[in-house]
Amino acid sequence: MKRAVAAPGGETQLLSAAELAEFLSVPLSTIYYWRHVGKGPPALRAGRLLRFDLASVCAWLERRAG
């Protein structure tokens, strides 16, 4: 799994579903399945698009590792 890097200046960094899949080294279909069953990281909607806040994804990973 890749290491998260904070965005410069503390800005929020949003990932697309494809970027999240690459970040987590899982297939894109897994991201959509996790969302469907309510087990994935929290997502934001930007119109029809899903975006994932990197800080929220990292917090989700920490909770799962616990």
DSSP file (Angstrom, degrees, kcal/mol; ACC not computed):
  #  RESIDUE AA STRUCTURE BP1 BP2  ACC     N-H-->O    O-->H-N    N-H-->O    O-->H-N    TCO  KAPPA ALPHA  PHI   PSI    X-CA   Y-CA   Z-CA
    1    1 A M              0   0    0      0, 0.0    23,-0.1     0, 0.0     2,-0.1   0.000 360.0 360.0 360.0 140.3    0.0    0.0    0.0
    2    2 A K        -     0   0    0     21,-1.2     2,-0.3    20,-0.2    21,-0.0  -0.412 360.0-110.1 -76.3 153.0    1.3    3.5   -0.8
    3    3 A R        -     0   0    0     -2,-0.1     2,-0.2     1,-0.1    -1,-0.1  -0.642  31.1-117.3 -82.9 138.7    2.0    6.0    1.9
    4    4 A A        -     0   0    0     -2,-0.3     2,-0.5    50,-0.0    -1,-0.1  -0.530  24.8-155.7 -74.4 141.3   -0.3    9.0    2.1
    5    5 A V        -     0   0    0     -2,-0.2     2,-0.1     3,-0.0    49,-0.1  -0.983  19.4-119.7-120.2 127.8    1.3   12.4    1.6
    6    6 A A        -     0   0    0     -2,-0.5     3,-0.1     1,-0.1     6,-0.1  -0.366  32.1-109.9 -65.7 141.7   -0.3   15.5    3.0
    7    7 A A    >   -     0   0    0      4,-0.4     3,-1.7     1,-0.1     4,-0.1  -0.435  44.5 -91.2 -68.4 145.4   -1.3   18.1    0.5
    8    8 A P  G >  S+     0   0    0      0, 0.0     3,-1.2     0, 0.0    -1,-0.1  -0.298 110.4  13.0 -58.8 138.9    0.8   21.3    0.6
    9    9 A G  G 3  S-     0   0    0      1,-0.2    -2,-0.1    -3,-0.1    -3,-0.0   0.638 125.0 -77.0  71.8  13.8   -0.5   23.9    2.9
   10   10 A G  G <  S+     0   0    0     -3,-1.7    -1,-0.2     1,-0.2     3,-0.1   0.690  83.0 160.6  71.5  17.8   -3.0   21.5    4.6
   11   11 A E    <   -     0   0    0     -3,-1.2    -4,-0.4    -4,-0.1     2,-0.3  -0.342  48.2 -99.5 -70.9 153.4   -5.4   21.7    1.7
   12   12 A T        -     0   0    0     -6,-0.1     2,-0.6    42,-0.1    -1,-0.1  -0.586  34.5-152.8 -72.8 130.3   -8.0   19.0    1.3
   13   13 A Q        -     0   0    0     -2,-0.3    41,-3.0    -6,-0.1     2,-0.4  -0.933   8.7-160.9-109.0 121.0   -6.9   16.4   -1.3
   14   14 A L  E     -A   53   0A   0     -2,-0.6     2,-0.4    39,-0.2    39,-0.2  -0.836   1.7-158.4-104.1 138.0   -9.7   14.6   -3.1
   15   15 A L  E     -A   52   0A   0     37,-2.7    37,-2.6    -2,-0.4     2,-0.1  -0.884  14.2-129.2-112.3 143.8   -9.2   11.4   -5.0
   16   16 A S     >  -     0   0    0     -2,-0.4     4,-2.5    35,-0.2     5,-0.2  -0.357  36.6-101.7 -75.9 169.5  -11.4    9.9   -7.7
   17   17 A A  H  > S+     0   0    0     33,-0.5     4,-2.4     1,-0.2     5,-0.2   0.899 125.7  50.2 -60.7 -40.5  -12.6    6.3   -7.4
   18   18 A A  H  > S+     0   0    0      2,-0.2     4,-2.1     1,-0.2    -1,-0.2   0.903 110.8  48.4 -65.7 -41.1   -9.9    5.2   -9.8
   19   19 A E  H  > S+     0   0    0      2,-0.2     4,-2.7     1,-0.2    -2,-0.2   0.889 111.4  50.6 -65.6 -38.8   -7.2    7.1   -7.9
   20   20 A L  H  X S+     0   0    0     -4,-2.5     4,-2.6     2,-0.2    -2,-0.2   0.917 108.5  51.9 -64.5 -43.0   -8.4    5.6   -4.7
   21   21 A A  H  X>S+     0   0    0     -4,-2.4     5,-2.3     1,-0.2     4,-0.8   0.915 112.7  45.3 -59.4 -43.2   -8.3    2.1   -6.2
   22   22 A E  H ><5S+     0   0    0     -4,-2.1     3,-0.5     3,-0.2    -2,-0.2   0.921 111.7  52.4 -65.7 -43.4   -4.7    2.7   -7.3
   23   23 A F  H 3<5S+     0   0    0     -4,-2.7   -21,-1.2     1,-0.2    -2,-0.2   0.885 117.5  37.8 -58.6 -41.5   -3.8    4.2   -3.9
   24   24 A L  H 3<5S-     0   0    0     -4,-2.6    -1,-0.2   -23,-0.1    -2,-0.2   0.494 107.6-125.8 -89.9  -5.1   -5.2    1.1   -2.1
   25   25 A S  T <<5 +     0   0    0     -4,-0.8    -3,-0.2    -3,-0.5    -4,-0.1   0.917  68.8 122.6  57.5  47.1   -3.9   -1.3   -4.8
   26   26 A V  S   <S-     0   0    0     -5,-2.3    -1,-0.2    -6,-0.1    -2,-0.1  -0.910  70.6 -89.0-129.1 159.2   -7.4   -2.8   -5.3
   27   27 A P    >>  -     0   0    0      0, 0.0     3,-1.1     0, 0.0     4,-1.1  -0.348  34.8-119.1 -64.8 150.2   -9.5   -3.2   -8.4
   28   28 A L  H 3> S+     0   0    0      1,-0.3     4,-1.8     2,-0.2     3,-0.4   0.866 114.1  62.4 -56.7 -37.7  -11.9   -0.2   -9.1
   29   29 A S  H 3> S+     0   0    0      1,-0.2     4,-2.3     2,-0.2    -1,-0.3   0.818  97.0  58.8 -60.3 -29.8  -14.8   -2.6   -8.9
   30   30 A T  H <> S+     0   0    0     -3,-1.1     4,-3.0     2,-0.2    -1,-0.2   0.897 102.4  52.8 -65.7 -40.4  -13.8   -3.2   -5.2
   31   31 A I  H  X S+     0   0    0     -4,-1.1     4,-2.0    -3,-0.4    -2,-0.2   0.941 112.4  44.4 -59.4 -47.8  -14.2    0.5   -4.4
   32   32 A Y  H  X S+     0   0    0     -4,-1.8     4,-2.2     2,-0.2    -2,-0.2   0.872 113.4  50.9 -67.0 -36.2  -17.7    0.5   -5.9
   33   33 A Y  H  X S+     0   0    0     -4,-2.3     4,-2.4     2,-0.2     5,-0.2   0.943 108.9  50.6 -65.7 -46.9  -18.6   -2.8   -4.1
   34   34 A W  H  X>S+     0   0    0     -4,-3.0     5,-2.6     1,-0.2     6,-1.0   0.901 111.9  48.4 -56.9 -40.7  -17.4   -1.5   -0.7
   35   35 A R  H ><5S+     0   0    0     -4,-2.0     3,-0.6    -5,-0.2    -1,-0.2   0.910 109.4  53.2 -65.7 -41.3  -19.5    1.6   -1.3
   36   36 A H  H 3<5S+     0   0    0     -4,-2.2    -2,-0.2     1,-0.2    -1,-0.2   0.892 115.7  38.4 -61.0 -42.2  -22.6   -0.5   -2.2
   37   37 A V  H 3<5S-     0   0    0     -4,-2.4    -1,-0.2    -5,-0.1    -2,-0.2   0.450 113.7-115.5 -91.9  -0.2  -22.4   -2.6    0.9
   38   38 A G  T <<5S+     0   0    0     -4,-0.7    -3,-0.2    -3,-0.6    -4,-0.1   0.767  85.4 109.6  77.7  26.6  -21.4    0.4    3.1
   39   39 A K      < +     0   0    0     -5,-2.6    -4,-0.2    -6,-0.2    -5,-0.1   0.443  54.3  87.3-112.6  -2.2  -17.9   -0.9    4.1
   40   40 A G  S    S-     0   0    0     -6,-1.0     3,-0.1     1,-0.2    -9,-0.0  -0.243  89.3 -71.3 -91.7-179.4  -15.7    1.5    2.2
   41   41 A P        -     0   0    0      0, 0.0    -1,-0.2     0, 0.0    16,-0.1  -0.341  65.7 -85.3 -67.2 153.8  -14.2    4.9    3.1
   42   42 A P        -     0   0    0      0, 0.0    11,-0.4     0, 0.0     2,-0.3  -0.327  49.0-154.7 -63.1 141.6  -16.7    7.8    3.1
   43   43 A A        -     0   0    0      9,-0.1     2,-0.4    -3,-0.1     9,-0.2  -0.844   8.0-144.6-119.0 154.3  -17.3    9.5   -0.2
   44   44 A L  E     -B   51   0B   0      7,-3.6     7,-2.8    -2,-0.3     2,-0.5  -0.885  17.8-131.9-111.6 147.4  -18.3   12.9   -1.3
   45   45 A R  E     -B   50   0B   0     -2,-0.4     2,-0.5     5,-0.2     5,-0.2  -0.876  19.2-177.9-102.1 131.8  -20.5   13.5   -4.4
   46   46 A A  E >  S-B   49   0B   0      3,-2.9     3,-1.8    -2,-0.5     2,-0.5  -0.817  72.5 -62.0-122.1  86.8  -19.6   16.2   -6.9
   47   47 A G  T 3  S-     0   0    0     -2,-0.5    -1,-0.0     1,-0.3     0, 0.0  -0.622 119.3 -17.5  68.9-122.4  -22.5   15.9   -9.2
   48   48 A R  T 3  S+     0   0    0     -2,-0.5    -1,-0.3    -3,-0.1     2,-0.2   0.540 122.6  93.8 -88.5  -8.0  -22.4   12.4  -10.6
   49   49 A L  E <   -B   46   0B   0     -3,-1.8    -3,-2.9   -33,-0.0     2,-0.4  -0.584  67.0-138.2 -92.2 147.4  -18.8   11.9   -9.6
   50   50 A L  E     -B   45   0B   0     -2,-0.2   -33,-0.5    -5,-0.2     2,-0.4  -0.836  20.0-174.1 -98.3 139.4  -17.5   10.4   -6.4
   51   51 A R  E     -B   44   0B   0     -7,-2.8    -7,-3.6    -2,-0.4     2,-0.5  -0.989  11.1-151.6-132.8 145.1  -14.6   11.9   -4.6
   52   52 A F  E     -A   15   0A   0    -37,-2.6   -37,-2.7    -2,-0.4     2,-0.4  -0.971  16.7-131.1-121.4 123.6  -12.7   10.6   -1.5
   53   53 A D  E  >  -A   14   0A   0     -2,-0.5     4,-2.4   -11,-0.4     3,-0.3  -0.600  15.2-141.6 -72.7 124.5  -11.0   12.9    0.9
   54   54 A L  H  > S+     0   0    0    -41,-3.0     4,-2.5    -2,-0.4     5,-0.2   0.872 100.6  53.1 -58.6 -40.3   -7.5   11.6    1.5
   55   55 A A  H  > S+     0   0    0    -42,-0.3     4,-2.1     1,-0.2    -1,-0.2   0.897 110.4  47.8 -63.3 -39.6   -7.5   12.4    5.2
   56   56 A S  H  > S+     0   0    0     -3,-0.3     4,-2.4     2,-0.2    -2,-0.2   0.876 110.5  51.9 -67.4 -37.9  -10.8   10.5    5.6
   57   57 A V  H  X S+     0   0    0     -4,-2.4     4,-2.4     2,-0.2    -2,-0.2   0.923 110.1  48.7 -63.5 -44.2   -9.4    7.6    3.7
   58   58 A C  H  X S+     0   0    0     -4,-2.5     4,-2.2     2,-0.2    -2,-0.2   0.895 111.7  49.1 -63.5 -40.5   -6.4    7.5    6.0
   59   59 A A  H  X S+     0   0    0     -4,-2.1     4,-2.2     2,-0.2    -1,-0.2   0.897 110.0  51.9 -64.4 -40.4   -8.6    7.7    9.1
   60   60 A W  H  X S+     0   0    0     -4,-2.4     4,-1.9     1,-0.2    -2,-0.2   0.908 109.8  49.4 -61.6 -43.0  -10.7    4.8    7.7
   61   61 A L  H  X S+     0   0    0     -4,-2.4     4,-1.9     1,-0.2    -2,-0.2   0.905 109.2  52.2 -63.0 -42.0   -7.6    2.8    7.1
   62   62 A E  H  X S+     0   0    0     -4,-2.2     4,-1.3     1,-0.2    -2,-0.2   0.907 108.8  50.2 -61.4 -42.9   -6.4    3.5   10.7
   63   63 A R  H  < S+     0   0    0     -4,-2.2    -1,-0.2     1,-0.2    -2,-0.2   0.890 111.9  48.1 -62.8 -39.4   -9.8    2.3   12.1
   64   64 A R  H  < S+     0   0    0     -4,-1.9    -1,-0.2     1,-0.2    -2,-0.2   0.816 110.7  50.9 -71.5 -30.4   -9.6   -0.9   10.1
   65   65 A A  H  <        0   0    0     -4,-1.9    -1,-0.2     1,-0.2    -2,-0.2   0.753 360.0 360.0 -76.5 -24.4   -6.0   -1.6   11.2
   66   66 A G     <        0   0    0     -4,-1.3    -1,-0.2    -5,-0.2    -2,-0.1   0.434 360.0 360.0 -56.4 360.0   -6.9   -1.1   14.9
